[in-house]
């Protein structure tokens, strides 16, 4: 994945390596809370491949595998002698009944202090509830976190409808991680553009829509008992499948014949509202799709398509 002379891949600076898929499942009363088990050796192979490609940012959370993702990152750093720019997401611990929001300052401090990695490069509040966004709790916590050693603070949320309520980032800088992919584009693009205009660094997550844009899953896919996707309602799966099937008619003809996963990744990598895209390969080979995606993402005609698709004022 590194270029023949060992220089970083061109896409490395636009990518954050996600670790949810490398952290294993968590069984709760509500059902599985992660992806199926990935052996430590394969997880480390993914980290090796991403590092060799030039990726330096990595996205983690204590809830991923009950901390297994963070422990694997820490172990990899210890044995390889390299140090990631680590993003730690806090405020949504997972317990016997499933994940819950806990934005108490003491809880946040204890959660941060208990991480197996030191001095993270960024701290994000994970999926804060609506009232915490609207009543100022989130902004107060971010300002408090910024007074420490953290370079960046911010929010990771799937609630695109709450982006406007977040307003501007504290002290004029922060990361807002949003779900952003070809299936939710009608709502995600305006939300990302509004967040970027407000001053947030917008990072797109779930670019492959939980694998439904990877070409392997449809409404009839049977997921294992340890895979959180087994909990997705049939109606939602059907909507994912219908959306994926409609894409060829909407996408420009020049992408015909390309793997849908490449096109979906390129859509995120090329979009001007996003500064980074969080990808979650579960094997080194899956990381290879970024090569083809970047080729498309830097094609002037495709870039023009991404900006004009929803009337972006930067389109020409």
C-alpha positions as CSV (number, residue, x, y, z in Angstrom):
1,X,0.0,0.0,0.0
2,X,2.9,2.3,0.4
3,X,4.3,3.6,-2.9
4,X,7.3,1.7,-4.4
5,X,9.8,4.2,-3.0
6,X,8.2,4.0,0.5
7,X,6.5,7.5,0.4
8,X,3.0,7.8,1.9
9,X,0.0,7.2,-0.3
10,X,-1.7,10.4,-1.5
11,X,-4.9,9.6,0.3
12,X,-3.3,9.0,3.7
13,X,-3.7,12.6,4.8
14,X,-7.5,12.5,4.2
15,X,-8.1,9.2,6.1
16,X,-8.6,8.3,9.7
17,X,-8.4,4.6,10.5
18,X,-11.5,3.5,12.4
19,X,-11.2,0.6,14.9
20,X,-14.8,-0.4,15.7
21,X,-14.6,-3.3,13.3
22,X,-11.2,-4.4,14.8
23,X,-12.4,-4.4,18.4
24,X,-14.8,-7.4,18.6
25,X,-18.4,-7.7,19.7
26,X,-19.9,-6.8,23.0
27,X,-22.9,-8.8,24.2
28,X,-25.6,-6.8,26.0
29,X,-29.2,-7.3,27.0
30,X,-30.1,-5.3,23.9
31,X,-28.1,-7.6,21.7
32,X,-24.6,-7.5,20.1
33,X,-22.8,-4.1,20.2
34,X,-20.0,-4.6,17.7
35,X,-18.7,-6.5,14.8
36,X,-17.5,-10.1,14.8
37,X,-14.2,-11.1,16.3
38,X,-11.0,-10.2,14.4
39,X,-7.9,-12.0,15.6
40,X,-5.3,-9.8,17.2
41,X,-2.8,-10.7,14.5
42,X,-5.1,-9.5,11.7
43,X,-6.0,-6.3,13.6
44,X,-2.2,-5.6,13.9
45,X,-1.8,-6.4,10.2
46,X,-4.4,-3.7,9.4
47,X,-2.6,-1.2,11.6
48,X,0.7,-2.2,9.9
49,X,-0.8,-1.6,6.5
50,X,-2.3,1.7,7.4
51,X,0.9,3.0,9.0
52,X,2.9,1.9,5.9
53,X,0.5,3.8,3.7
54,X,1.1,6.9,5.7
55,X,-2.1,7.1,7.8
56,X,-1.4,8.6,11.2
57,X,-4.8,9.3,12.7
58,X,-6.8,6.5,14.3
59,X,-10.3,6.6,15.8
60,X,-11.1,4.7,19.0
61,X,-13.7,4.5,21.8
62,X,-13.8,2.8,25.2
63,X,-17.1,1.3,24.2
64,X,-15.5,-0.6,21.2
65,X,-15.1,-4.2,22.4
66,X,-15.2,-3.0,26.1
67,X,-11.9,-1.2,25.5
68,X,-10.4,-4.0,23.4
69,X,-9.8,-1.6,20.4
70,X,-7.9,0.8,22.6
71,X,-5.9,-2.0,24.2
72,X,-5.0,-3.3,20.7
73,X,-3.8,0.1,19.6
74,X,-1.8,0.5,22.8
75,X,-0.2,-2.9,22.3
76,X,0.6,-2.2,18.7
77,X,2.3,1.1,19.6
78,X,4.3,-0.7,22.3
79,X,5.6,-3.4,20.0
80,X,6.1,-1.3,16.9
81,X,7.6,1.8,18.5
82,X,5.3,4.1,16.5
83,X,2.7,6.5,17.9
84,X,-0.7,7.3,16.3
85,X,-2.6,10.5,16.5
86,X,-5.3,8.9,18.6
87,X,-8.9,10.1,18.6
88,X,-10.7,8.9,21.8
89,X,-14.5,9.2,21.9
90,X,-16.0,9.5,25.4
91,X,-19.3,9.9,27.1
92,X,-21.1,6.8,25.9
93,X,-19.9,3.8,28.0
94,X,-21.3,0.4,27.4
95,X,-22.8,-1.7,30.1
96,X,-24.9,-4.9,30.5
97,X,-28.0,-3.2,29.0
98,X,-26.1,-1.6,26.2
99,X,-24.6,1.8,25.6
100,X,-25.7,4.8,27.6
101,X,-24.9,8.5,27.7
102,X,-23.0,9.8,30.7
103,X,-21.6,13.3,30.2
104,X,-21.0,14.1,33.9
105,X,-17.7,15.9,34.2
106,X,-16.4,13.4,36.7
107,X,-17.3,10.5,34.5
108,X,-15.6,12.1,31.5
109,X,-12.5,12.8,33.5
110,X,-12.4,9.2,34.8
111,X,-13.0,7.7,31.4
112,X,-10.2,9.8,29.9
113,X,-7.8,9.0,32.7
114,X,-8.6,5.3,32.4
115,X,-7.6,5.0,28.7
116,X,-4.7,2.6,28.0
117,X,-3.2,5.3,25.7
118,X,-1.8,8.6,26.9
119,X,-2.1,12.1,25.6
120,X,-4.7,11.5,22.8
121,X,-4.5,14.0,19.9
122,X,-8.3,14.5,20.0
123,X,-11.2,13.9,22.3
124,X,-14.7,13.7,21.0
125,X,-18.0,13.4,22.9
126,X,-19.8,10.3,21.4
127,X,-23.4,10.6,20.4
128,X,-24.5,13.2,23.1
129,X,-28.2,13.3,23.7
130,X,-30.3,16.1,22.2
131,X,-30.9,18.0,25.4
132,X,-27.1,18.1,26.2
133,X,-26.5,19.8,22.8
134,X,-29.4,22.2,23.2
135,X,-28.8,23.3,26.8
136,X,-25.1,24.0,26.4
137,X,-23.8,21.0,28.3
138,X,-21.8,19.8,25.3
139,X,-20.1,23.1,24.7
140,X,-19.2,23.5,28.3
141,X,-17.6,20.1,28.4
142,X,-15.7,20.8,25.2
143,X,-14.4,24.1,26.6
144,X,-13.3,22.2,29.8
145,X,-11.6,19.5,27.8
146,X,-9.8,22.1,25.6
147,X,-8.1,23.5,28.7
148,X,-6.1,20.3,29.1
149,X,-3.5,18.9,26.8
150,X,-5.8,17.8,24.0
151,X,-5.1,19.3,20.6
152,X,-8.6,18.9,19.3
153,X,-12.0,18.5,20.9
154,X,-15.3,17.8,19.2
155,X,-18.4,15.7,18.8
156,X,-19.2,12.5,17.0
157,X,-22.9,12.1,16.2
158,X,-25.3,10.3,13.9
159,X,-28.0,13.0,14.5
160,X,-27.6,15.1,11.4
161,X,-30.7,17.0,12.5
162,X,-28.8,18.4,15.5
163,X,-25.9,19.9,13.6
164,X,-27.4,23.4,13.5
165,X,-28.0,23.3,17.2
166,X,-24.3,22.7,17.8
167,X,-23.5,26.2,16.5
168,X,-19.9,27.1,16.2
169,X,-17.1,25.0,17.7
170,X,-15.6,26.3,21.0
171,X,-12.8,28.8,20.6
172,X,-13.3,28.6,16.8
173,X,-11.9,25.1,16.2
174,X,-13.1,21.6,16.7
175,X,-14.0,18.3,15.0
176,X,-17.5,17.2,14.1
177,X,-17.7,13.6,13.0
178,X,-20.9,12.8,11.0
179,X,-22.3,9.8,9.3
180,X,-21.8,10.6,5.6
181,X,-22.3,8.3,2.7
182,X,-24.0,7.9,-0.6
183,X,-27.1,6.5,1.0
184,X,-27.8,9.4,3.4
185,X,-26.4,12.0,1.0
186,X,-29.7,14.1,0.8
187,X,-29.4,15.0,4.5
188,X,-25.7,14.5,5.1
189,X,-24.4,16.9,2.4
190,X,-26.3,19.9,3.7
191,X,-25.4,19.1,7.3
192,X,-21.7,18.7,6.5
193,X,-21.7,21.9,4.5
194,X,-23.4,23.8,7.3
195,X,-21.0,22.5,9.9
196,X,-18.0,23.4,7.7
197,X,-19.4,26.9,7.2
198,X,-19.7,27.2,11.0
199,X,-16.0,26.4,11.5
200,X,-16.0,22.7,12.3
201,X,-13.5,20.3,10.8
202,X,-16.0,17.8,9.4
203,X,-15.0,14.1,9.4
204,X,-17.2,11.7,7.5
205,X,-17.8,8.3,9.1
206,X,-19.5,5.1,7.8
207,X,-18.6,5.8,4.2
208,X,-19.7,2.3,3.2
209,X,-23.0,2.5,5.2
210,X,-22.1,-0.4,7.5
211,X,-21.0,-2.5,4.6
212,X,-24.2,-2.1,2.5
213,X,-22.2,-0.1,-0.1
214,X,-19.4,-2.7,-0.1
215,X,-21.3,-4.9,-2.6
216,X,-21.6,-7.9,-0.2
217,X,-24.8,-7.3,1.8
218,X,-28.4,-6.8,0.9
219,X,-31.8,-7.0,2.7
220,X,-31.5,-10.8,2.9
221,X,-28.0,-11.1,4.4
222,X,-27.9,-13.2,7.5
223,X,-25.5,-11.6,10.1
224,X,-24.1,-13.7,12.9
225,X,-25.3,-13.5,16.5
226,X,-22.2,-11.5,17.4
227,X,-22.7,-8.9,14.7
228,X,-24.6,-5.7,15.7
229,X,-26.1,-5.6,12.1
230,X,-28.3,-8.5,13.0
231,X,-30.3,-6.0,15.0
232,X,-31.0,-3.7,12.0
233,X,-34.8,-3.8,11.3
234,X,-35.8,-5.5,8.0
235,X,-37.4,-2.3,6.8
236,X,-34.0,-0.4,7.2
237,X,-32.1,-3.2,5.5
238,X,-34.6,-3.0,2.6
239,X,-34.1,0.8,2.4
240,X,-30.3,0.3,2.3
241,X,-30.7,-2.2,-0.5
242,X,-33.1,0.0,-2.5
243,X,-30.8,2.9,-2.1
244,X,-27.7,1.0,-3.3
245,X,-29.6,-0.4,-6.3
246,X,-30.7,3.1,-7.4
247,X,-27.2,4.5,-7.3
248,X,-26.1,3.5,-10.8
249,X,-28.9,5.6,-12.4
250,X,-27.8,8.6,-10.3
251,X,-24.1,8.4,-10.5
252,X,-22.2,9.7,-13.6
253,X,-21.6,7.3,-16.4
254,X,-17.8,7.4,-16.0
255,X,-18.0,5.3,-12.8
256,X,-19.8,2.5,-14.5
257,X,-18.1,-0.8,-14.0
258,X,-16.1,0.4,-10.9
259,X,-16.7,-1.4,-7.6
260,X,-19.4,0.4,-5.6
261,X,-17.1,0.4,-2.6
262,X,-14.5,2.5,-4.5
263,X,-17.2,4.9,-5.7
264,X,-18.7,5.3,-2.2
265,X,-15.2,6.0,-0.7
266,X,-14.4,8.4,-3.5
267,X,-17.6,10.3,-2.9
268,X,-16.4,11.0,0.7
269,X,-12.8,11.7,-0.2
270,X,-13.7,14.1,-2.9
271,X,-16.4,16.1,-1.2
272,X,-15.2,19.6,-0.3
273,X,-17.2,19.7,3.0
274,X,-15.2,16.9,4.5
275,X,-11.6,17.3,5.8
276,X,-11.2,13.6,6.6
277,X,-13.0,10.3,6.1
278,X,-13.0,7.6,8.8
279,X,-12.6,4.2,7.2
280,X,-12.9,0.8,8.9
281,X,-11.1,-2.0,7.0
282,X,-11.2,-5.3,8.8
283,X,-8.3,-6.7,6.7
284,X,-5.3,-5.2,4.9
285,X,-6.9,-6.2,1.5
286,X,-9.9,-4.0,2.2
287,X,-7.6,-1.0,2.7
288,X,-6.5,-1.5,-1.0
289,X,-9.8,-0.2,-2.2
290,X,-8.6,3.3,-1.2
291,X,-6.1,3.2,-4.1
292,X,-8.9,3.0,-6.7
293,X,-11.1,5.4,-4.7
294,X,-8.5,8.1,-4.6
295,X,-7.9,7.8,-8.3
296,X,-11.6,8.6,-8.8
297,X,-11.7,11.2,-6.0
298,X,-9.0,13.2,-7.8
299,X,-10.6,13.0,-11.2
300,X,-11.8,16.6,-12.1
301,X,-15.1,15.4,-13.5
302,X,-16.0,13.3,-10.5
303,X,-15.0,16.2,-8.2
304,X,-17.2,18.5,-10.2
305,X,-20.0,15.9,-9.8
306,X,-19.7,15.8,-6.0
307,X,-20.0,19.6,-5.7
308,X,-22.8,20.2,-8.2
309,X,-24.9,17.2,-7.0
310,X,-26.7,19.3,-4.4
311,X,-26.3,22.8,-5.8
312,X,-23.0,23.4,-3.9
313,X,-22.2,27.1,-4.4
314,X,-18.6,26.1,-5.2
315,X,-19.7,24.1,-8.3
316,X,-18.9,25.7,-11.7
